[in-house]
Amino acid sequence: QVQLVESGGGLVQSGGSLRLSCAASGSRFSINAMGWYRQAPGKQRESVASITSGGSTNYADSVKGRFTISRDNAKNTVYLQMSSLKPEDTAVYFCNAQGVAHMTSKLFDSWGQGTQVTVSS
């Protein structure tokens, strides 16, 4: 099992910035892709940004130019730098990791517990 722990959420004013981090731990594993999702109450979960093992990134149209995803493979950590935050960015942000566990050769799709991001107007 791979555990993911997010941190960095909080309350900021519109136009402010936050940096989220997600650290993966557990038995030996290789991560193929990591990403960030968000979900507001009563709304569908949506993909925010993702990054593959090859470094390819993808962003939701709503965050392009404002958010940047990056990773540190040695630390099994992914980051989401969020700038020019808007009230519509308010949501619980979840980290996701996909890969394979070395000991069992099993694929995994793990989720963190989520971190709250609130942007006030």
Helices and strands as residue ranges (DSSP letters): E 2-7, E 10-13, E 18-26, E 29-39, E 46-52, E 57-59, E 67-72, G 73-75, E 77-82, G 87-89, E 91-101, E 106-111, E 115-120
